[in-house]
Amino acid sequence: MLEHTAILIRREGAIWSIAEPVSGRLLGFARHRLVRGLWCIRWPVRSAWQVFEAEDEPLVFTVQRLWRFSAKWEVCDADGHRIALLRSRRVMDASGQQWAAQELTTQGIWFGASGREFARARVINDSVHLDFAPELQVNPLAKMSLLAAVLVTCGGRA
């Protein structure tokens, strides 16, 4: 899924499908879920996303709010290692250093830094068309981070 230069994210009930935009071939899917707190603290339910590949459905990455009322989201690979943090329209690496900003536009979402564009997400009806910059083709962790930011931003409204 992350080897593609563009993906189409479309809500289909409780699941968001991730497809190749031209052919419509299913590449993967994202599922939103609520995560309960520790067994001794039941009430703090946090929002989370799980993203899977289409073939055999292996987990690719997860995104979850650090705690119930936090504006910070943690992106982890399939092994649970942090690869990024999302906070207040900023995309940060695992150590918290910002590498991209997120800007909402009338057409969708722009991701970039220092005048460079990393990705652009266009919201069209009930779907999101996400185009990655050519320089990100060799960086799947950056692409995961940007896809996670799109899910967090558009998950409740597209």
N, C-alpha and C positions, 0 to 999 in steps of 0.2 A: 504494500500500500504506500509506503513512504518513498518508494523509488520513483513515483510519478511526479511530474512537474505541476500537475493540477489534480484536484479531487473535488468531487461533488458530495456535499453532506446534506442528507434529506431526512426530515422527520417522518417516521412511519409508525405512528402510535407511540409507544413507550421507547422504541428503539430508533436510533439515528443510523441510517445506512450511509456507508462511505463507498462511493462508486467512481469509476473512471468517467469523466464528463462526456467524452465523445461517444463511446460505445454503450455506456450505462452499465458496464460489467461491475458486479459487486466486488469490492476490494476488502471490505471489512465493515464493522459496525461499532457503534458506541451505545452504551447502556448507562442511564442515570440511575443512581440508587442512593439511599440514605444509609449512613453508617452510624450505628449506635456507639455511645461512649463506652468506657470501661464497664465491666459487669457491676461494679459497685456504684457507678454513677449512670443511671439509665437515661435521664432526660436529655443530655446534650447530643442530639442527633445532628450529624454533619452531612453536607451534600458531597457526592462523589460521582465520578465518571470512570467507567472501565472501557477501554478500546481494544477490540479484538480484530485479528486478521480473518478473512472469510474462509480460507482453506483450513479445515480442522479446528478453527476458532481458538488459536493460541492467543493469550493475553499479550498485547504489545506494550501498553502503558496504562497508568491510572492517574487521575487528577482528583485531589480531594482538598476541601477546605481544611485549614489547620485546626480550627476549632469553630464551633457553631456560629459565633458572631464575628469571626475574623474576615477581613477583606483579602487575606493572603491564601493562595492556593498552592499546593505542592504537587509537582509532576514527578512521578516515579516510573522507572522502567519496569519491565515484567518481573525483575528480581527484587523490586522494592527499593532500589537505590534512587535517591533524589537526583533528577537531571535538571530541574528548573523550579523557579518560584514565579508566581504571577501575583502582581499586586498593583492596584490603582493604575491600570493601563500601562504597566511596565512588565517586561519579560526579563527575568534575571537568570543567570546560570545557577548551578547547584550551590555555589558559595555566596550568592546574593548580589553579585555584580550585574548591574543592568547592561544588557546588550541590545535591546530593542524597545521601542515605545509603540504603543497602540493608540491610534487616533481614529475616532468614529467620524465617518464622513456621510454625506447624503447617499452615496452608493453602497456603503458598507464599512469595512474596517481596513485601515492601512497600517502595516507594520514596517518599521524602519528605524534608522539612526543616522545622524550626521549626513542627512540628505540622501542616504542610500535606501532603496526599497528592498525589503526582504520578502514580503508577501502582501497580497491584496485579497480580501474576502468580499465578494459581492453577494448581498442578500437578494434573492429572486424568489418571490412568492414564499413557499414553504421550504426553500432549500438555500444552501450557501455554497457558492463556487469559490474555492480557495486556490489561488495561483501562487506558486513559490518562485522566487527569483532563481536564475540559473546557478548563482554562487552557493545556494543552499543544497544543491543536488548531492554534494558529498558529505552533508551534515544531517544525518537522520535525527539526531537529538534536537537540533534546532527546529526541524520540521515537526517533531512531536510537540515541542513547546508551543509552536504557533497554532497547531491543530488544537491543542488543549485550550489555548486562549480563546479560540473561536467557539469551542464547545461551552466554555464558561460564560462568554459574552452573549452568545446567541441561543444557548440551551433552553432558556425559558421563553423566548419570543419569536424565533423563526418558525 
